[in-house]
């Protein structure tokens, strides 16, 4: 079973009209952290996942999901 | 600088400051590493090729700006480290990606040492004797080069 982690962060950002830098500043990480998480190059900790979810007032499950291709 | 100009400059978060610090450290590490490696590399070039003069010219072109940059970076590193609250602790980062990058770079540095150990088993005795007096430069240079290059590779713009 090939399970790859994917996410909807870019969509949520677009919906809230936030740049990567805005989101990074809001949750206290670098822009690079946000960009690498968005593109799937870096898997964030639960703390960052929860912080992003909390910022968008949503759940972690709606931000991150398994792309079972 | 007047007050209005000051307000236009966004204050960098600790995470962004750490990120910049890591990038600068990596460049310094790479340059110092190459500096250490230049001795053993020159010895090999001098012994086995006709390019010793060219190597000296290249080393001046690269070496002089590098030394100037390292000097500048060393001073600004001390100043910046003091500014960043989290960096007063020894090389601990708050930003998660910086921690990840530093960790991968440390692994690369260790791999570089292991690689030198492995390669030294396969080279001829003549080369081993030639590089014997450069063992410290070879190991230290490889560690620093691997550490710096890995960080710069992971922090490059298109790795996003």
Backbone of each chain as ProteinMPNN parsed JSONL, in Angstrom:
{"seq_chain_A": "XXXXXXXXXXXXXXXXXXXXXXXXXXXXXXXXXXXXXXXXXXXXXXXXXXXXXXXXXXXXXXXXXXXXX", "coords_chain_A": {"N_chain_A": [[0.848, -1.196, 0.0], [0.694, 2.111, -0.997], [1.121, 4.927, 0.692], [0.924, 8.266, 0.66], [1.523, 11.392, 2.146], [-0.555, 14.129, 1.774], [-1.741, 17.515, 1.359], [-4.034, 20.28, 2.094], [-3.204, 22.852, 2.44], [-2.388, 25.003, 0.81], [-4.76, 25.576, -0.529], [-6.416, 26.376, 1.596], [-4.982, 28.611, 2.38], [-5.26, 30.234, 0.148], [-7.99, 30.619, 0.2], [-8.262, 32.097, 2.527], [-6.865, 34.263, 1.797], [-4.062, 34.498, 2.319], [-0.526, 34.834, 2.406], [2.374, 32.662, 2.096], [4.282, 33.618, 3.818], [2.729, 35.166, 5.577], [1.229, 33.19, 6.881], [3.293, 31.718, 7.997], [4.415, 33.594, 9.792], [2.235, 33.9, 11.459], [2.012, 31.458, 12.793], [4.486, 31.158, 13.828], [6.746, 30.037, 12.476], [9.302, 29.463, 9.917], [9.085, 30.804, 6.539], [9.978, 28.958, 4.767], [9.484, 26.549, 6.047], [6.691, 26.386, 5.84], [6.417, 26.367, 3.022], [7.786, 24.011, 2.291], [6.292, 22.11, 3.622], [3.84, 22.385, 2.372], [4.434, 21.529, -0.25], [4.984, 18.947, 0.245], [7.528, 18.102, 0.774], [8.492, 18.104, 3.283], [7.549, 16.662, 6.294], [5.485, 17.838, 8.745], [5.582, 18.374, 12.37], [3.223, 17.243, 14.885], [2.591, 19.427, 16.383], [2.962, 21.652, 14.67], [1.125, 20.975, 12.664], [-1.273, 21.051, 14.124], [-1.217, 23.737, 14.883], [-1.486, 25.063, 12.431], [-3.979, 24.115, 11.651], [-5.539, 25.135, 13.734], [-5.2, 27.831, 13.258], [-6.599, 28.17, 10.874], [-9.04, 27.548, 11.771], [-10.005, 24.906, 11.632], [-9.977, 21.273, 11.228], [-7.223, 18.958, 11.752], [-7.405, 16.772, 10.102], [-8.814, 17.745, 7.909], [-6.938, 19.252, 6.727], [-4.673, 17.696, 6.283], [-4.148, 14.657, 4.511], [-4.149, 11.209, 3.406], [-2.755, 10.398, 0.335], [-3.678, 7.991, -1.493], [-2.439, 6.652, -3.917]], "CA_chain_A": [[0.0, 0.0, 0.0], [1.508, 3.313, -1.105], [0.415, 6.04, 1.346], [1.701, 9.508, 0.686], [0.815, 12.465, 2.83], [-0.831, 15.327, 0.968], [-2.423, 18.512, 2.203], [-4.838, 21.341, 1.473], [-2.796, 24.133, 3.034], [-2.398, 26.056, -0.224], [-6.177, 25.927, -0.782], [-6.868, 27.151, 2.761], [-4.302, 29.914, 2.331], [-5.898, 31.018, -0.923], [-9.337, 30.961, 0.677], [-8.122, 33.152, 3.55], [-6.016, 35.305, 1.189], [-2.822, 34.599, 3.1], [0.696, 34.375, 1.734], [3.121, 31.697, 2.923], [4.944, 34.39, 4.878], [1.699, 35.535, 6.567], [0.913, 31.991, 7.673], [4.505, 31.396, 8.781], [4.5, 34.549, 10.909], [1.104, 33.676, 12.373], [2.214, 30.293, 13.661], [5.841, 31.216, 14.384], [7.76, 29.218, 11.797], [9.844, 30.178, 8.762], [8.306, 30.621, 5.303], [10.479, 27.717, 4.162], [8.761, 25.438, 6.677], [5.357, 26.326, 5.212], [6.51, 25.984, 1.611], [8.184, 22.605, 2.145], [5.156, 21.29, 4.069], [2.831, 22.477, 1.297], [4.821, 20.723, -1.405], [5.155, 17.566, 0.677], [8.946, 17.744, 0.951], [8.775, 18.014, 4.715], [6.38, 16.285, 7.095], [5.584, 18.628, 9.976], [5.226, 17.722, 13.635], [1.822, 17.411, 15.282], [2.459, 20.805, 16.888], [2.762, 22.556, 13.524], [-0.148, 20.59, 12.028], [-2.357, 21.591, 14.958], [-1.159, 25.204, 14.832], [-2.06, 25.495, 11.144], [-5.422, 23.816, 11.72], [-6.128, 26.099, 14.669], [-5.205, 29.14, 12.599], [-7.678, 28.176, 9.874], [-10.247, 27.112, 12.493], [-10.456, 23.647, 11.037], [-9.345, 20.106, 11.852], [-5.997, 18.49, 11.094], [-7.825, 15.835, 9.044], [-9.231, 18.46, 6.704], [-5.729, 19.846, 6.135], [-3.764, 16.622, 5.847], [-4.818, 13.394, 4.17], [-3.307, 10.263, 2.673], [-3.021, 10.277, -1.094], [-3.415, 6.565, -1.726], [-2.409, 6.493, -5.369]], "C_chain_A": [[0.892, 1.257, 0.0], [0.752, 4.516, -0.53], [1.313, 7.263, 1.4], [0.864, 10.605, 1.315], [0.648, 13.67, 1.891], [-1.584, 16.326, 1.847], [-3.163, 19.571, 1.393], [-4.418, 22.728, 1.952], [-2.86, 25.273, 2.016], [-3.827, 26.536, -0.498], [-6.713, 26.784, 0.367], [-6.247, 28.552, 2.767], [-4.973, 30.825, 1.32], [-7.277, 31.508, -0.48], [-9.284, 32.119, 1.686], [-7.254, 34.319, 3.074], [-4.75, 35.577, 2.025], [-1.634, 34.145, 2.252], [1.373, 33.347, 2.638], [3.774, 32.417, 4.091], [3.958, 34.777, 5.979], [1.405, 34.356, 7.497], [2.092, 31.619, 8.581], [4.612, 32.312, 10.005], [3.411, 34.278, 11.946], [1.34, 32.496, 13.311], [3.653, 30.173, 14.183], [6.841, 30.253, 13.795], [8.306, 30.022, 10.613], [8.97, 29.909, 7.531], [8.699, 29.297, 4.626], [9.757, 26.496, 4.748], [7.4, 25.274, 6.009], [5.469, 25.822, 3.773], [6.882, 24.511, 1.441], [7.081, 21.65, 2.638], [4.103, 21.241, 2.95], [3.155, 21.56, 0.121], [5.094, 19.265, -1.039], [6.601, 17.148, 0.839], [9.308, 17.549, 2.414], [7.479, 17.686, 5.461], [6.466, 16.993, 8.438], [5.255, 17.807, 11.217], [3.745, 17.955, 13.898], [1.583, 18.857, 15.739], [2.184, 21.777, 15.74], [1.43, 22.256, 12.836], [-1.325, 21.183, 12.803], [-2.39, 23.121, 14.912], [-1.795, 25.729, 13.547], [-3.584, 25.285, 11.164], [-6.147, 24.831, 12.605], [-6.226, 27.481, 14.014], [-6.344, 29.255, 11.587], [-9.036, 27.747, 10.463], [-10.865, 25.875, 11.834], [-9.78, 22.469, 11.749], [-8.085, 19.7, 11.079], [-6.357, 17.573, 9.912], [-8.27, 16.548, 7.767], [-8.044, 19.143, 6.013], [-4.809, 18.786, 5.542], [-4.539, 15.335, 5.564], [-3.828, 12.484, 3.43], [-3.739, 10.204, 1.218], [-2.673, 8.837, -1.475], [-3.47, 6.241, -3.202], [-1.97, 5.138, -5.848]], "O_chain_A": [[1.73, 1.436, 0.883], [-0.143, 5.059, -1.176], [2.327, 7.284, 2.097], [-0.332, 10.732, 1.055], [1.615, 14.15, 1.299], [-2.009, 15.994, 2.954], [-2.952, 19.734, 0.191], [-5.201, 23.674, 1.873], [-3.328, 26.369, 2.325], [-4.076, 27.729, -0.674], [-7.381, 27.792, 0.139], [-6.899, 29.537, 3.113], [-5.223, 32.002, 1.576], [-7.672, 32.643, -0.745], [-10.147, 32.996, 1.692], [-6.948, 35.236, 3.836], [-4.433, 36.714, 2.374], [-1.735, 33.192, 1.48], [0.995, 33.181, 3.798], [3.818, 31.902, 5.208], [4.29, 34.729, 7.163], [1.343, 34.501, 8.718], [1.922, 31.26, 9.746], [4.869, 31.849, 11.116], [3.635, 34.408, 13.149], [0.927, 32.52, 14.47], [3.994, 29.22, 14.884], [7.687, 29.71, 14.507], [7.834, 31.124, 10.337], [8.222, 28.932, 7.481], [7.877, 28.622, 4.007], [9.46, 25.537, 4.035], [7.003, 24.164, 5.656], [4.705, 24.952, 3.354], [6.359, 23.836, 0.555], [6.949, 20.531, 2.14], [3.556, 20.183, 2.637], [2.274, 20.903, -0.432], [5.397, 18.447, -1.908], [6.883, 15.964, 1.023], [10.307, 16.908, 2.739], [6.455, 18.345, 5.28], [7.414, 16.775, 9.193], [4.725, 16.7, 11.128], [3.098, 18.757, 13.225], [0.517, 19.427, 15.51], [1.29, 22.619, 15.827], [0.695, 23.173, 12.47], [-2.252, 21.743, 12.216], [-3.463, 23.724, 14.902], [-2.542, 26.706, 13.564], [-4.358, 26.151, 10.756], [-7.225, 25.317, 12.264], [-7.207, 28.201, 14.197], [-6.972, 30.306, 11.461], [-10.029, 27.608, 9.749], [-12.057, 25.82, 11.532], [-9.095, 22.655, 12.755], [-7.911, 20.054, 9.913], [-5.704, 17.597, 8.868], [-8.118, 16.012, 6.669], [-8.142, 19.558, 4.858], [-4.249, 18.953, 4.458], [-5.465, 14.979, 6.292], [-2.812, 12.938, 2.904], [-4.91, 9.994, 0.902], [-1.516, 8.516, -1.743], [-4.426, 5.631, -3.683], [-1.91, 4.899, -7.054]]}, "seq_chain_B": "XXXXXXXXXXXXXXXXXXXXXXXXXXXXXXXXXXXXXXXXXXXXXXXXXXXXXXXXXXXXXXXXXXXXXXXXXXXXXXXXXXXXXXXXXXXXXXXXXXXXXXXXXXXXXXXXXXXXXXXXXXXXXXXXXXXXXXXXXXXXXXXXXXXXXXXXXXXXXXXX", "coords_chain_B": {"N_chain_B": [[18.487, 57.107, 9.655], [15.077, 57.668, 9.253], [11.963, 57.74, 11.167], [9.72, 56.857, 9.686], [10.852, 55.328, 7.645], [11.942, 53.281, 9.123], [9.664, 51.965, 10.001], [8.755, 50.796, 7.699], [10.33, 48.616, 7.255], [9.955, 45.234, 7.665], [9.889, 43.447, 10.744], [11.891, 40.681, 11.363], [10.83, 37.372, 12.141], [11.745, 35.133, 14.841], [12.097, 32.62, 13.796], [12.631, 33.167, 11.068], [14.974, 34.619, 11.341], [16.656, 32.688, 12.417], [16.722, 30.975, 10.285], [18.048, 32.476, 8.326], [20.483, 32.724, 9.61], [21.317, 30.081, 9.714], [21.676, 29.593, 6.999], [23.767, 31.338, 6.412], [25.739, 30.336, 8.094], [26.097, 27.88, 6.884], [27.222, 28.576, 4.44], [29.64, 29.706, 5.281], [30.722, 27.468, 6.517], [31.009, 25.785, 4.301], [32.884, 27.234, 2.749], [35.107, 27.377, 4.499], [35.554, 24.685, 4.767], [36.25, 23.97, 2.126], [38.566, 25.415, 2.032], [40.173, 23.999, 3.88], [40.323, 21.614, 2.483], [41.765, 22.323, 0.283], [44.556, 22.09, 0.588], [45.281, 19.201, 0.668], [44.137, 18.58, -1.853], [45.584, 20.175, -3.617], [48.1, 19.03, -3.301], [47.703, 16.537, -4.491], [47.097, 17.359, -7.117], [49.477, 18.619, -7.834], [51.231, 16.481, -7.761], [50.239, 14.595, -9.61], [49.305, 15.857, -11.945], [49.659, 18.474, -14.511], [48.754, 20.87, -13.746], [49.352, 22.573, -11.659], [50.097, 25.325, -11.482], [47.826, 26.608, -12.494], [46.017, 25.787, -10.583], [46.931, 27.153, -8.349], [46.426, 29.796, -9.136], [43.611, 29.734, -9.334], [43.007, 29.174, -6.692], [43.734, 31.561, -5.476], [41.873, 33.343, -6.617], [39.49, 32.324, -5.634], [40.047, 32.007, -2.942], [40.805, 34.542, -1.687], [38.44, 36.319, -1.806], [36.845, 34.605, -0.308], [38.052, 34.472, 2.227], [37.684, 37.114, 3.044], [34.885, 37.204, 3.097], [34.351, 35.252, 5.054], [35.479, 36.436, 7.291], [33.819, 38.703, 7.569], [31.375, 37.37, 7.937], [31.844, 35.95, 10.278], [31.989, 37.953, 12.213], [29.404, 39.142, 11.981], [27.929, 36.949, 12.624], [28.372, 36.517, 15.351], [27.238, 38.868, 16.348], [24.563, 38.674, 15.374], [23.757, 36.23, 16.531], [23.668, 36.892, 19.163], [21.587, 38.618, 19.17], [19.371, 37.025, 18.631], [17.218, 35.459, 20.691], [16.775, 32.663, 21.121], [19.083, 31.574, 20.054], [21.086, 31.873, 21.839], [21.407, 29.718, 23.34], [23.349, 26.838, 22.675], [23.466, 26.492, 19.297], [20.704, 25.745, 18.987], [17.646, 25.376, 17.397], [14.506, 26.968, 16.858], [12.74, 26.877, 14.789], [11.116, 24.389, 12.958], [11.821, 23.295, 10.431], [14.397, 24.206, 10.142], [15.658, 22.788, 12.18], [15.331, 20.224, 11.161], [16.829, 20.4, 8.771], [19.398, 20.962, 9.8], [19.819, 18.601, 11.139], [19.854, 16.69, 9.052], [22.104, 17.625, 7.746], [24.08, 17.146, 9.665], [24.094, 14.375, 9.59], [25.057, 14.003, 7.0], [27.608, 15.032, 7.293], [28.755, 13.171, 9.007], [28.602, 10.952, 7.348], [30.443, 11.729, 5.432], [32.882, 11.462, 6.767], [32.886, 8.714, 7.201], [32.965, 7.898, 4.561], [35.481, 8.78, 3.744], [37.043, 7.136, 5.324], [36.356, 4.695, 4.196], [37.175, 5.011, 1.506], [39.921, 5.326, 1.896], [40.755, 2.782, 2.261], [40.928, 1.731, -0.244], [42.622, 3.22, -1.856], [45.939, 3.688, -3.277], [49.088, 2.884, -1.633], [50.921, 4.843, -2.099], [49.44, 7.21, -2.523], [48.238, 7.361, -0.036], [50.462, 7.805, 1.616], [51.242, 10.239, 0.614], [49.074, 11.868, 1.328], [49.042, 11.554, 3.985], [50.031, 13.394, 5.916], [48.083, 15.235, 5.762], [45.784, 14.428, 6.985], [44.122, 15.481, 9.044], [43.204, 17.919, 7.867], [41.895, 16.84, 5.68], [39.803, 15.279, 6.784], [38.461, 17.14, 8.488], [37.915, 19.166, 6.643], [36.266, 17.791, 4.823], [34.091, 17.167, 6.453], [33.096, 19.74, 7.118], [32.563, 20.741, 4.547], [30.648, 18.906, 3.59], [28.626, 19.312, 5.478], [27.97, 22.079, 5.111], [27.331, 22.151, 2.342], [25.138, 20.418, 2.228], [23.196, 21.767, 3.734], [22.891, 24.141, 2.221], [21.928, 23.034, -0.093], [19.468, 21.97, 0.726], [18.19, 24.278, 1.495], [17.862, 25.742, -0.772], [16.163, 27.809, -3.181], [14.521, 26.487, -5.079], [13.816, 24.178, -3.837], [11.18, 23.826, -2.901]], "CA_chain_B": [[17.223, 56.49, 9.231], [13.974, 58.293, 9.963], [11.013, 56.81, 11.774], [8.845, 56.255, 8.684], [11.61, 54.288, 6.946], [12.07, 52.159, 10.053], [8.399, 51.243, 10.073], [8.525, 50.054, 6.462], [11.112, 47.379, 7.274], [9.292, 44.272, 8.532], [10.758, 42.8, 11.72], [11.938, 39.248, 11.08], [10.509, 36.507, 13.268], [12.898, 34.342, 15.301], [12.251, 31.521, 12.829], [13.284, 33.689, 9.861], [16.353, 34.978, 11.712], [17.383, 31.418, 12.543], [16.835, 30.464, 8.926], [19.128, 33.241, 7.69], [21.71, 32.379, 10.32], [21.673, 28.731, 9.272], [22.145, 29.714, 5.625], [25.086, 31.982, 6.436], [26.657, 29.362, 8.703], [26.364, 26.839, 5.898], [28.155, 29.129, 3.452], [30.94, 29.81, 5.957], [31.188, 26.091, 6.699], [31.431, 25.292, 2.985], [34.115, 27.923, 2.344], [36.207, 26.934, 5.38], [35.777, 23.281, 4.393], [37.006, 23.958, 0.86], [39.893, 25.909, 2.406], [40.909, 22.87, 4.47], [40.555, 20.574, 1.461], [42.639, 22.819, -0.793], [45.913, 21.566, 0.802], [45.43, 17.851, 0.1], [43.798, 18.556, -3.287], [46.734, 20.751, -4.338], [49.178, 18.026, -3.271], [47.39, 15.531, -5.523], [47.218, 18.001, -8.433], [50.914, 18.851, -8.077], [51.912, 15.196, -7.953], [49.749, 13.762, -10.717], [48.919, 16.609, -13.147], [50.511, 19.615, -14.865], [47.917, 22.062, -13.541], [49.656, 23.175, -10.354], [50.057, 26.8, -11.577], [46.408, 26.989, -12.64], [45.377, 25.54, -9.275], [47.313, 28.258, -7.449], [45.68, 30.988, -9.578], [42.195, 29.545, -8.949], [42.903, 29.261, -5.225], [43.755, 32.988, -5.116], [40.588, 33.936, -7.038], [38.428, 31.873, -4.722], [40.481, 32.125, -1.545], [40.807, 35.901, -1.116], [37.075, 36.739, -1.462], [36.312, 33.717, 0.738], [38.588, 34.895, 3.529], [37.0, 38.376, 3.383], [33.5, 36.878, 3.458], [34.362, 34.503, 6.328], [35.761, 37.426, 8.332], [32.577, 39.471, 7.725], [30.329, 36.474, 8.454], [32.164, 35.589, 11.664], [31.605, 39.088, 13.061], [27.943, 39.295, 11.988], [27.377, 35.76, 13.284], [28.407, 36.781, 16.795], [26.26, 39.928, 16.609], [23.203, 38.149, 15.143], [23.456, 35.176, 17.496], [23.352, 37.532, 20.415], [20.276, 39.26, 18.998], [18.306, 36.027, 18.639], [17.097, 34.889, 22.04], [16.917, 31.206, 21.104], [20.397, 31.147, 19.617], [22.064, 31.985, 22.917], [21.699, 28.322, 23.641], [24.249, 26.42, 21.594], [22.917, 25.989, 18.031], [19.38, 25.121, 19.043], [16.725, 26.143, 16.562], [13.082, 26.85, 17.185], [12.025, 26.54, 13.566], [11.183, 22.945, 12.757], [12.532, 22.937, 9.204], [15.82, 24.456, 10.424], [16.105, 21.639, 12.982], [15.386, 19.09, 10.231], [17.953, 20.625, 7.854], [20.633, 20.807, 10.576], [19.951, 17.173, 11.447], [20.278, 16.013, 7.814], [23.48, 18.075, 7.489], [24.951, 16.41, 10.586], [24.213, 13.011, 9.049], [25.937, 14.081, 5.827], [28.977, 15.242, 7.781], [29.21, 11.874, 9.513], [28.792, 10.095, 6.172], [31.681, 12.154, 4.766], [34.002, 10.837, 7.506], [32.84, 7.278, 6.905], [33.371, 7.74, 3.164], [36.948, 8.923, 3.692], [37.571, 5.884, 5.893], [36.131, 3.633, 3.21], [38.029, 5.257, 0.337], [41.326, 5.126, 2.261], [41.041, 1.342, 2.161], [41.067, 1.326, -1.643], [43.649, 3.967, -2.597], [47.266, 3.083, -3.217], [49.935, 3.297, -0.509], [51.606, 6.073, -2.51], [48.521, 8.32, -2.243], [48.071, 7.422, 1.43], [51.661, 8.434, 2.171], [51.201, 11.641, 0.168], [48.031, 12.599, 2.059], [49.139, 11.205, 5.404], [50.198, 14.579, 6.78], [46.894, 16.094, 5.598], [44.596, 13.695, 7.452], [43.227, 16.38, 9.783], [42.576, 18.819, 6.886], [41.015, 16.04, 4.832], [38.603, 14.91, 7.543], [37.765, 18.353, 8.932], [37.421, 19.83, 5.426], [35.138, 17.01, 4.272], [32.956, 17.328, 7.379], [32.542, 21.089, 6.956], [32.028, 20.873, 3.191], [29.413, 18.118, 3.515], [27.625, 19.997, 6.317], [27.541, 23.318, 4.453], [26.702, 21.879, 1.039], [23.823, 19.812, 2.466], [22.258, 22.822, 4.165], [22.599, 25.031, 1.086], [21.117, 22.255, -1.034], [18.104, 21.857, 1.254], [17.579, 25.606, 1.652], [17.797, 26.461, -2.046], [14.817, 28.305, -3.488], [13.661, 25.565, -5.844], [13.437, 23.018, -3.023], [9.963, 24.264, -2.202]], "C_chain_B": [[16.067, 57.145, 9.992], [12.936, 57.254, 10.393], [10.134, 56.109, 10.743], [9.539, 55.14, 7.915], [11.723, 53.047, 7.831], [10.814, 51.302, 10.067], [8.125, 50.399, 8.831], [9.269, 48.716, 6.456], [10.451, 46.375, 8.219], [10.284, 43.602, 9.482], [10.721, 41.293, 11.474], [11.597, 38.447, 12.328], [11.766, 35.736, 13.656], [13.185, 33.227, 14.298], [12.99, 31.985, 11.578], [14.734, 34.063, 10.142], [17.217, 33.733, 11.825], [17.703, 30.854, 11.159], [17.994, 31.147, 8.194], [20.48, 32.898, 8.295], [22.231, 31.02, 9.85], [22.278, 28.774, 7.87], [23.561, 30.308, 5.592], [26.126, 31.046, 7.026], [27.074, 28.304, 7.688], [27.383, 27.324, 4.872], [29.556, 29.246, 4.044], [31.554, 28.422, 6.096], [31.738, 25.528, 5.388], [32.768, 25.914, 2.572], [35.319, 27.486, 3.184], [36.584, 25.488, 5.033], [36.613, 23.167, 3.129], [38.439, 24.434, 1.127], [40.755, 24.793, 2.983], [41.264, 21.82, 3.417], [41.563, 21.008, 0.405], [44.072, 22.278, -0.658], [46.087, 20.176, 0.205], [45.115, 17.786, -1.394], [44.979, 19.093, -4.109], [47.884, 19.746, -4.406], [48.955, 16.969, -4.358], [47.577, 16.107, -6.924], [48.697, 18.169, -8.808], [51.634, 17.558, -8.43], [51.516, 14.507, -9.264], [49.328, 14.527, -11.97], [49.913, 17.742, -13.412], [49.809, 20.935, -14.53], [48.189, 22.777, -12.215], [49.562, 24.702, -10.381], [48.626, 27.305, -11.668], [45.697, 26.847, -11.3], [45.688, 26.672, -8.301], [46.531, 29.525, -7.803], [44.227, 30.905, -9.135], [42.042, 29.722, -7.438], [42.957, 30.714, -4.754], [42.417, 33.649, -5.436], [39.451, 33.56, -6.091], [38.781, 32.204, -3.267], [40.369, 33.514, -0.951], [39.39, 36.398, -0.818], [36.482, 35.893, -0.337], [36.769, 34.156, 2.12], [37.894, 36.182, 3.99], [35.573, 38.082, 3.849], [33.448, 36.176, 4.831], [34.58, 35.466, 7.496], [34.495, 38.24, 8.644], [31.504, 38.613, 8.412], [30.574, 36.126, 9.919], [31.735, 36.707, 12.612], [30.082, 39.194, 13.149], [27.254, 38.112, 12.667], [27.302, 35.974, 14.796], [27.329, 37.803, 17.158], [24.832, 39.379, 16.498], [22.808, 37.095, 16.178], [23.025, 35.783, 18.823], [21.958, 38.159, 20.358], [19.143, 38.256, 19.147], [18.3, 35.31, 19.985], [17.41, 33.393, 22.054], [18.313, 30.729, 20.776], [21.467, 31.309, 20.693], [22.385, 30.598, 23.46], [22.492, 27.807, 22.442], [23.489, 25.772, 20.432], [21.586, 25.258, 18.162], [18.408, 26.006, 18.272], [15.297, 25.941, 17.039], [12.311, 26.388, 15.963], [12.245, 25.072, 13.202], [11.973, 22.531, 11.51], [14.047, 23.164, 9.376], [16.411, 23.292, 11.216], [16.303, 20.427, 12.072], [16.619, 19.201, 9.323], [19.286, 20.412, 8.586], [20.894, 19.335, 10.871], [20.431, 16.381, 10.221], [21.737, 16.362, 7.508], [24.467, 17.352, 8.4], [25.165, 14.971, 10.104], [25.162, 12.981, 7.857], [27.391, 14.214, 6.257], [29.574, 13.927, 8.29], [29.487, 10.921, 8.35], [30.089, 10.434, 5.458], [32.897, 11.518, 5.432], [34.063, 9.343, 7.184], [33.329, 6.995, 5.487], [34.889, 7.84, 3.021], [37.606, 7.649, 4.224], [37.49, 4.746, 4.893], [37.088, 3.776, 2.025], [39.498, 4.97, 0.664], [41.737, 3.656, 2.223], [41.376, 0.923, 0.733], [42.145, 2.092, -2.419], [45.025, 3.326, -2.395], [48.055, 3.618, -2.017], [50.626, 4.63, -0.807], [50.742, 7.301, -2.181], [48.335, 8.485, -0.731], [49.244, 8.126, 2.097], [51.656, 9.934, 1.878], [50.23, 12.46, 1.017], [48.104, 12.384, 3.575], [49.223, 12.406, 6.33], [48.997, 15.517, 6.704], [45.631, 15.464, 6.175], [43.602, 14.596, 8.188], [42.47, 17.284, 8.814], [41.537, 18.074, 6.054], [39.701, 15.718, 5.547], [37.794, 16.154, 7.922], [37.155, 19.083, 7.732], [36.219, 19.119, 4.846], [33.898, 17.18, 5.133], [32.28, 18.688, 7.152], [31.906, 21.272, 5.579], [30.695, 20.13, 3.067], [28.29, 18.801, 4.297], [27.065, 21.229, 5.601], [26.793, 23.066, 3.162], [25.298, 21.299, 1.225], [22.795, 20.871, 2.85], [21.889, 23.717, 2.989], [21.712, 24.338, 0.059], [19.657, 22.193, -0.57], [17.405, 23.216, 1.377], [17.447, 26.357, 0.335], [16.341, 26.753, -2.414], [13.932, 27.278, -4.184], [13.334, 24.284, -5.08], [12.195, 23.373, -2.21], [8.732, 23.643, -2.829]], "O_chain_B": [[16.07, 57.178, 11.223], [13.013, 56.077, 10.041], [9.827, 54.925, 10.884], [8.92, 54.134, 7.569], [11.614, 51.916, 7.356], [10.884, 50.075, 10.134], [7.375, 49.423, 8.88], [8.884, 47.792, 5.74], [10.382, 46.611, 9.425], [11.387, 43.234, 9.077], [9.646, 40.699, 11.388], [12.017, 38.791, 13.433], [12.734, 35.689, 12.897], [14.337, 32.926, 13.988], [13.872, 31.286, 11.08], [15.613, 33.859, 9.305], [18.367, 33.72, 11.386], [18.791, 30.336, 10.905], [18.805, 30.496, 7.536], [21.486, 32.795, 7.593], [23.427, 30.841, 9.621], [23.259, 28.088, 7.583], [24.428, 29.847, 4.85], [27.252, 30.962, 6.535], [28.231, 27.888, 7.635], [28.289, 26.587, 4.482], [30.543, 28.922, 3.383], [32.739, 28.221, 5.832], [32.786, 24.883, 5.364], [33.67, 25.217, 2.106], [36.407, 27.256, 2.656], [37.759, 25.121, 5.008], [37.557, 22.38, 3.06], [39.395, 23.931, 0.537], [41.925, 24.654, 2.624], [42.339, 21.222, 3.446], [42.147, 20.173, -0.287], [44.733, 22.031, -1.667], [46.936, 19.977, -0.663], [45.748, 17.026, -2.126], [45.326, 18.541, -5.153], [48.556, 19.623, -5.43], [49.889, 16.561, -5.048], [48.132, 15.455, -7.808], [49.104, 17.9, -9.938], [52.525, 17.535, -9.28], [52.355, 13.911, -9.939], [49.016, 13.896, -12.98], [50.866, 17.948, -12.661], [50.232, 21.997, -14.988], [47.333, 23.507, -11.716], [49.03, 25.315, -9.455], [48.25, 28.283, -11.022], [44.875, 27.686, -10.93], [44.828, 27.096, -7.529], [46.04, 30.235, -6.925], [43.671, 31.877, -8.623], [41.084, 30.333, -6.964], [42.319, 31.073, -3.764], [41.89, 34.42, -4.634], [38.573, 34.37, -5.792], [37.931, 32.621, -2.48], [39.89, 33.664, 0.173], [39.133, 36.855, 0.296], [35.715, 36.392, 0.485], [35.979, 34.205, 3.063], [37.556, 36.329, 5.165], [35.108, 38.626, 4.85], [32.592, 36.487, 5.659], [33.955, 35.336, 8.549], [34.14, 38.442, 9.805], [30.822, 39.061, 9.333], [29.633, 36.02, 10.705], [31.187, 36.446, 13.683], [29.525, 39.32, 14.24], [26.156, 38.239, 13.209], [26.299, 35.653, 15.434], [26.602, 37.635, 18.137], [24.004, 39.581, 17.385], [21.669, 37.068, 16.644], [22.145, 35.266, 19.51], [21.247, 38.221, 21.361], [18.091, 38.568, 19.706], [19.265, 34.642, 20.355], [18.193, 32.914, 22.874], [18.704, 29.626, 21.157], [22.62, 30.93, 20.488], [23.477, 30.342, 23.967], [22.319, 28.292, 21.324], [22.947, 24.674, 20.554], [21.376, 24.242, 17.499], [18.356, 27.22, 18.468], [14.936, 24.882, 17.553], [11.358, 25.616, 16.068], [13.372, 24.58, 13.145], [12.702, 21.539, 11.531], [14.864, 22.421, 8.834], [17.535, 22.863, 10.952], [17.291, 19.701, 12.183], [17.352, 18.231, 9.131], [20.191, 19.764, 8.06], [22.037, 18.879, 10.855], [21.299, 15.515, 10.332], [22.51, 15.51, 7.069], [25.56, 16.985, 7.969], [26.264, 14.426, 10.198], [25.968, 12.062, 7.715], [28.287, 13.6, 5.676], [30.738, 13.615, 8.037], [30.471, 10.181, 8.36], [30.765, 9.547, 4.938], [33.828, 11.085, 4.753], [35.13, 8.786, 6.93], [34.009, 6.001, 5.235], [35.503, 7.08, 2.272], [38.582, 7.151, 3.663], [38.415, 3.945, 4.755], [37.721, 2.812, 1.596], [40.234, 4.441, -0.169], [42.923, 3.334, 2.162], [42.022, -0.101, 0.512], [42.541, 1.674, -3.507], [45.238, 2.538, -1.473], [47.728, 4.667, -1.462], [50.882, 5.432, 0.091], [51.23, 8.293, -1.638], [48.283, 9.602, -0.218], [49.067, 8.93, 3.012], [51.996, 10.767, 2.717], [50.521, 13.599, 1.383], [47.328, 12.959, 4.337], [48.584, 12.447, 7.382], [48.896, 16.472, 7.475], [44.525, 15.918, 5.883], [42.392, 14.493, 7.985], [41.25, 17.413, 8.908], [40.458, 18.59, 5.762], [38.621, 15.87, 4.976], [36.584, 16.205, 7.7], [36.022, 19.559, 7.797], [35.257, 19.761, 4.423], [32.789, 17.321, 4.618], [31.06, 18.774, 7.013], [30.842, 21.88, 5.455], [29.733, 20.658, 2.511], [27.149, 18.861, 3.839], [25.851, 21.402, 5.497], [25.756, 23.677, 2.904], [24.378, 21.639, 0.481], [21.668, 20.869, 2.354], [20.714, 24.02, 2.78], [20.861, 24.963, -0.574], [18.733, 22.345, -1.369], [16.177, 23.291, 1.363], [16.97, 27.492, 0.32], [15.422, 26.04, -2.01], [12.733, 27.204, -3.915], [12.654, 23.404, -5.607], [12.174, 23.234, -0.987], [7.615, 23.894, -2.376]]}, "name": "protein", "num_of_chains": 2, "seq": "XXXXXXXXXXXXXXXXXXXXXXXXXXXXXXXXXXXXXXXXXXXXXXXXXXXXXXXXXXXXXXXXXXXXXXXXXXXXXXXXXXXXXXXXXXXXXXXXXXXXXXXXXXXXXXXXXXXXXXXXXXXXXXXXXXXXXXXXXXXXXXXXXXXXXXXXXXXXXXXXXXXXXXXXXXXXXXXXXXXXXXXXXXXXXXXXXXXXXXXXXXXXXXXXXXXXXXXXXXXXXXXXXXXXX"}
